[in-house]
Amino acid sequence: MGNRAGLILTGGGARAAYQVGVLKAIAELLPRNAHNPFPVICGTSAGALNAATLAVNARNFRNGVRYLNNIWKNFHANQVYRTDALGVFGNTLLWLAGIILSGMGINKLRHVSLLDNSPLIELLDEVMPCDKIQDSIDAGLLHALSITASGYGSGQSVTFYQGADEIVPWHRTRRVGIPTKIENKHLLASSALPFFFPAIQINREYFGDGSMRQIAPISSALHLGATRLLIIGVTANEAVEQPSRGEIGDYPSLAQVAGHALNGLFLDSMEVDLERVRRINNLVAMMPEEMCQRADFARVEVLVIKPSQPIEKIAERYVAEFPWTIRLLLRLIGASHRSGSTLISYLLSEGKFCRALIDLGYRDAMERRDEIQRFLDVQPRRDEEMPQ
C-alpha cells in the first residue's frame, strides 16, 4: 500500500470556503506544475464539491485550486438556491403545507424543502465534468475519490467511491462503502442540508447530507488505502475562547435550534473519530510490532487544520450580503445577528463572506507551512519563490 496521503474535506455549507484558502496555501508550497498530492480524496457535504473538483483537476493541483478559488470568491447565494420572492416564500409555503399534509397522512408534497436548490443543480451541470474523474484514476494521479451521503431509508452512512480496482467494498455497522461512478447527483445528495435542501434519489433510496449519521468520518479514507491524513475542518480550534455559561436567557429560536443541530451534524463525529485515532496511535506506540500486526493495528499520521477564529463571528459581519428575501426568511425564524449567526454561517454563500474565509484558511495554513511540507514530504520553497 505504501505511504499514501489522504485528504478529508468535511461538511459545512458556505463554511467550506475556508478549505479553499488552505488548499490555496498548499498549492503555493508545491512546485508550480505539481500533480495532485493526495491519492485519496474524501468529501462530505459541501466538502464533496471541493473534493470532486480536485479529482477532476488531478493533473495540475494548482489549476484545480485556482478554479475553486475563482468559484468561491465570486459566489452568490442565488447560485446555490433561489433567492427571488416566489422561489423563497412560495417554496416555504409549500414546505409548511407539506408538513401539515404529512401530519394528515397525505404525502402529496414529498419533494419540497425550505429552499429551492435548482440553481446549484444547474451550476454543477455547467462546471463539474465528473467524467474526468476516471481519467485521473487511469493516469495514476488519483487512487480514489469518495463522496459520503446519508440514506434516509436505510439509516446508513453510504460512502460512494470511484477508484482503483484493488479497493474492496466494506460493510460496517451503519456504514458501507460502495463502488460507483461519481456523478453530480452524488454531490447534490451529500450536500443536501436536512430541511433546507431536498433529498436526492440515487438508485432505490433518497439521500441527504453526508454528515448525518457519519459516525466514523476518518474510516473511509483508511478503507480506500490512505496511510496518513490531512483533515481540513470548518470549525474553530479548541484554543479559541468559548463563551461562558451565563443566565438561562430567552427560549431558543428556531434558527438557534437549527444552528445547534447543524453544528452537531458537522462537528461532533469528527472530534470523536479523531480522539479514537489518537488513542489507537498511543496504543500502537506501546505495543510490540508483532502484536500490532496480529491485531491489524497501524499508526495513522493525522494533520488537522481548522479555523483560528470562530466562523460564526465572521458571518455576523456579512449578514447584510444576503438578498432581502433570505434576510426576511431568517428573521421570521429568529435568526438575528447573534442568535442565528451559526445558522447564517452555513447558508451565507456570498462572495465577501467566502473571501474572508478563504483569506483565513490561507493564513492559518501558512502559519503551519512547516508541518504541511513535512506531511507532504516536499522541500521548503524560499520566500522569494513564493507567489506574490
N, C-alpha and C positions, 0 to 999 in steps of 0.2 A: 504493500500500500504506500510505503514511502512517507515522506514528510509533506503532507498536503494541507494547505491553508484553506480554511473555510471562512466565509463572510456571512454573518447573520444580521439581517436588516429587519428590525422589529416594526410593529404597527404603531399607529398614532395619528391617522388623518393628516392634517396640514403640518403636524409636527415633523413629519418625515423630511421636510425641507432641511432640517438640521443634518440629516445623513448626507445630503449633497455637499454641505460645507466640509464635512470630514473627508468625504471621497475626493473633493477638490484638492485638499491638502495632500492626501496620499498620492494623487496623480502627479503633483508637483515634486514629490520626493522620489519619484521613479524616473528612469530615463524617458526622454521625450516620446519615443515610439514604442514604449513597453506594451506587451500584451497584458491581458487580464491577469493579475497576480493571485487571484482567488479561484482555484479549480472547482471549488464547491461554493455555490451561492444560494442562500436560503432567504426567501422573502415572505413576510406576513403582513396582511392588511395593506396600508399604503406603502410599506416597505417592499411589497411584492412588485409594485410598479417600478421602483428603483432597481430591484434585483433583475427583472426581466430586461430592462434597458442595458444593464451591464453585460448580461449574457448575449444579447443581440450584437453588442459592440465589443466583444471579447478580443477582437484582433488589435484594437487600439484603445487601451483603457482610458487615456486622456480624452479621446474624442467622445467616448461614451459619457464620461463625467461632464464634459463641456456641454453635451446635448442636454443632460439632466439639469445642469445649471441654468441653461437658457430657458428651459421649460418652466422650472420652478420660480425663477426670479421674475418672470413675466406672467405668472398665473393670475387668473381672476376667478372668483367664485362661480361665475356663470359658465366656466369651462368644466366644472365638476357637477353642478346641479343647477336647475332652473332657478333664476332669481327674479323673473318677471312676476307681476302681481297674480296673474292667472295661474302660473306654474307653482307659486308658493302657496297662496291661500286656497286655490282650487284643490291642490293636492292635499293640503292639510284638512280641508273639509271632507274630502273623500276618505282620508285616513281615519278621521273621527267616526264617519259613517260606517266604515269597515269594522271598527271596534264594536259599535252598537249592534250592527247586524250579526257580527260573530257571536256576541253575547246572546242573541236571539236564536242562534243556531243556523243562521243564514250566511253562507260563505260566498257571497257574490263579488266581493271586492278584495280578493285574496292577494293581489299583486300591488297593492297600494302601500306606500311608505310616506313618512313625513316630508321627505324631499324627493324630487324627481331627478335622478342622476343620468338621464338620457344624454346630456352634453358630454359626460365622461365617456359614455359608450362611443359617441361619435369621435371624440378626441383620440381614443385608443385605436379605433379603426384607421385613423389618419396617420398616427405617428408610431405605432408599435408593430413592426413586421416580425411577428413571432416565428415565422418560417425560418428565419436566420439563426434561431437557437440551435437547430440541428447542425447547421454549417459550422458553428463554433465548436460543437462537440466532435464532429468529424475531423476538424482541423487540429484536434488535440489541445485547443485553447480553453476548453471547459470540460470538466468531468461530470458535473451535474448541476442542474438548476431545480430548486423545489419551491413550490407555492403551496401554502397551507390554508385550508378553509375548514369551516365547521359545518358538519351535516346536521340540519335541523331534524331530519327523520331518524337517523341512527344515533345521534348524540355523539358521534365520533369526531375527533380531530383528524382530518384527512390531509396527508401531505402528497400532493400530486408532484411527481418528479419526472424530468426528462434527462437522461444521462447515459453513461457508458453501459454496455450490455452486461458487464460483470456485477452491477449493483443488484442486490437481492431485495425484493419487496419485504416489508416487515408488517407484523401484526402484534400489537401490544394492547394492554388494557386501555380502551377508549381512544386508541390512536393507531393509524395504519399508514403505510407508505405504498402508493400505487403508481406504477409507471404509466405515463401517458404522454401525449403530445401537448405541450403547454400552448394554450390559446388565450385570447383576450377574455373569454368567459371565466377562466380560472382566476385571472387578475381581478375581474369585477366581483367574483364571489368572495375572494379573500379580503377585499376592501369594502364589503357591504356592511357598514356600521349598522348594528341592530336598531330597529325602529326608524332610523334616519334614511337608509337606503334599502331598496327591495332585495329580497333573496334572489339568487341566480340558480336556475336549474342546470345541473350537469348530470347527464345520463338519467337516472331514475330518482334523483334526490335534489332537494333545494339546499343551497349552501349560503352561509353568511360569513361574517368577518372571521378570519382565521385565528384571531386572538382568543375567541371564545373557546373554552374547554381545552386550550392548548397547555396541558399540564407539564409538558417537558419540551419547551421550545428549542433546547440545545440538541436534543436527541436526533432530530432529522439530519443535521449536518454530520453527526457521527455515523449514522446509518449509511450516509452517502459517501463515506470514506475520508472525511476530514480528520486530521490528527491534531490540529491546532486551530483556534478560533479567534476571529476578531468580531466582536459584537458592538454594533452601534445602537445605543439606546436613545430614547427620546424623552427621558425624564431626568430631572436634575440629580447630581451626585448626592450621596448621603451627607456629604460635608456641608451642603447648603443648609443654612439655618432654617429650621422648621418652626412654624408658628406655635406658640404655647397654648395650652388649653385654658381658655378663659371662661366667661359666663356661658350659659347654655345658648343664649341668643334666640333669634327668631326660628320658627319652624322652617326646615329646609325647603327651598323652592324646587319645582320640577327640574329646573336647569341644574341646581346643585346636586340633586339626586342623580341626574343623568351624567354629570361630570364625574361624580364619585364612582358610578358604575363603570364608566369608560376607563378611569384610572385602574379599577380592579381588573378589567379585561387586559389592559396593555402592560401593566407594571408588575403585578404580584407574581405571576407564574415564572417570569424570567428571573426575578430575585431569588425565588425558591430554588429554581434549577441551578443557578449559579452557586448557591450555597451548597447544593448537593455535589456539584463538580469539585468544589474546593475541598469538601470532606473526603471525597474519593482520592484526590491528589495527595492529601495529607496521609491517608491510609496507605497509598502506594509507596510513599516515601519511607514508611516504616516497615513494609513487608519485604521479604526476600524476593528476588526476581522470579524464581521458580514458582513460588506461591502465587505471585501476580499473574503469571501465565496460566496456571491451572484455574484461577478464579476469573480469568478473562478481564483483568483489571489493567488499565494503562493510564499513565498520566496525560492529561489534556491541557496544553498551554492555552490560556484564555487571556485575551486583552480586551478590556471593556472601555469604550469611550462614551461618555454621557455628558449632557449639558452641564456647564458650570454655573448656570443661572436657571431659576425656575421659569419654564417656558410660559406658564400661565401669567406670570407677571409681565413678560414681554407682550403677551397678547392683549393685556389691558390697554396698552398704548395705541393699539391699532384697531380698536373696535369700530371706529368711525369709517374704516375702509370697507366694511360690509355694505352691500346695497341696502337701501332703505327698507326694502321688503323683508330681508333677513333680520335687520335690526329690530323691526317691529315684531316679527315672529319670536325672536329671542326674548324681547321684552315681555311678550304675552306669557311666556313660560318661566319668567322670573330671572332671566339672565342679565343682571346688572353688571357693571364693570368689574365688581369684585365677586359677588356671589356666583356669577356664571362664568368667570374667567377660565376655569378648567374646560368647560364645555366649549367655550369660544375658541380656545387654543386648538381644538380638534377640527373645527369647522372653518377656520379663518384662512381659506385658500386664496389669499390676496397677496400680490407681489411684494408690497412693502413689508408685511409680516414675514413672508417667506425669505426675503433678502436678509432680514435681521437674523433669522435662524441660520441661514447659510453662513453669514459672517461669524456667528457664534461658533458653529461647528468647525469652521476653518481655523479660528483662533485656538479653540480647545485642542484640535489635532496638532497644530503647530507647536503648542506648548509641550506636547508629548511626542515630538518628532523622533527623538532618540529611541523611544520604546517602539514606535511604529517601524522604524528602519531595522531594528533588531528583529522584530517579529517577521518582517518580510525578507530579512537577510539581504538587504541592499546596502551599498556603500553610501555613506552620507554625502550629500551634494553640498559643495561650498556655497556660501551665501551669494556670491557673485553669479553662480549658476542658476539660482532660483529665479523663476518668472517674476517679473515686476508687476 
